[in-house]
């Protein structure tokens, strides 16, 4: 396929450009609000064209799909414009600033008959898929709890609006809690029902939270604990799934690269679990292309993006109010 990039972002330059090309696709243009940034991005990433005119890029009949990685408050309008132009859409998370925005985007894509996907990369990781398979096969019995620790130190290159601009969708909750919500849904196959939470601003930025902890109740009775932060340089990341017959320890797996290790612990002892080392984003692009060809669904659908946003919004509201919140998914989750 031929792609237009909407947003001259770090994730696009560091991961997605290579993923599109590894999947055999072409990037024909990049769109940015800054002509200078667009030109520098195009040159650095060997993209033949650049523009500040979204409508012009979408008018190109050779562009089949768009990848949206602009700041969060722009996703909604840009996605609706792309869908109206008949383009398939792969959108970064969170899909929008509100649940209504996300629902409108997905409903518009459904009505137009185009593929809409959320770029939740972690479910494309071999490690996460191996953990999901262990859970689904009953190797640890009935799941009792899931602990996700995803407290990292946000690199200077990714700071800015993420730590200072609430209007652009900044904060650790829309940035990382949405990922953890998708991980929980992917691994356990069920949606969080209620959440309690606390958040903190510990000095990295201003106006948005940079750390959060929350506990989620699941329909099965399992509990999920999630910890997100921008300010922890040495914490490490990973997840643990504990069941009646065993536990799974996955260390270093909350990452954009196919790294880490997975260990299964049961009454029979400890076992190292192998997993595929494919690039996460290339897996996502290839699955997206198969969906466009009518062969299944993308790795994370628009409806998955709505659900992860709904959980994150509930966590933020719970932290702000100090009260338990019921996750409001609407009719599309």
Secondary structure as GFF3:
##gff-version 3
##sequence-region A 1 333
A	DSSP	beta_strand	2	6	.	.	.	ID=ss1
A	DSSP	alpha_helix	10	11	.	.	.	ID=ss2
A	DSSP	pi_helix	12	16	.	.	.	ID=ss3
A	DSSP	alpha_helix	17	22	.	.	.	ID=ss4
A	DSSP	beta_strand	26	31	.	.	.	ID=ss5
A	DSSP	alpha_helix	35	44	.	.	.	ID=ss6
A	DSSP	beta_strand	50	51	.	.	.	ID=ss7
A	DSSP	alpha_helix	54	58	.	.	.	ID=ss8
A	DSSP	beta_strand	65	68	.	.	.	ID=ss9
A	DSSP	three_ten_helix	72	74	.	.	.	ID=ss10
A	DSSP	alpha_helix	75	84	.	.	.	ID=ss11
A	DSSP	beta_strand	88	91	.	.	.	ID=ss12
A	DSSP	alpha_helix	99	112	.	.	.	ID=ss13
A	DSSP	beta_strand	116	118	.	.	.	ID=ss14
A	DSSP	three_ten_helix	121	124	.	.	.	ID=ss15
A	DSSP	alpha_helix	126	136	.	.	.	ID=ss16
A	DSSP	beta_strand	143	151	.	.	.	ID=ss17
A	DSSP	three_ten_helix	156	158	.	.	.	ID=ss18
A	DSSP	alpha_helix	161	164	.	.	.	ID=ss19
A	DSSP	three_ten_helix	166	168	.	.	.	ID=ss20
A	DSSP	alpha_helix	172	172	.	.	.	ID=ss21
A	DSSP	pi_helix	173	177	.	.	.	ID=ss22
A	DSSP	alpha_helix	178	188	.	.	.	ID=ss23
A	DSSP	beta_strand	192	200	.	.	.	ID=ss24
A	DSSP	beta_strand	211	218	.	.	.	ID=ss25
A	DSSP	beta_strand	223	229	.	.	.	ID=ss26
A	DSSP	beta_strand	238	243	.	.	.	ID=ss27
A	DSSP	beta_strand	246	251	.	.	.	ID=ss28
A	DSSP	beta_strand	261	266	.	.	.	ID=ss29
A	DSSP	beta_strand	269	273	.	.	.	ID=ss30
A	DSSP	alpha_helix	280	292	.	.	.	ID=ss31
A	DSSP	alpha_helix	302	321	.	.	.	ID=ss32
A	DSSP	beta_strand	325	326	.	.	.	ID=ss33
###
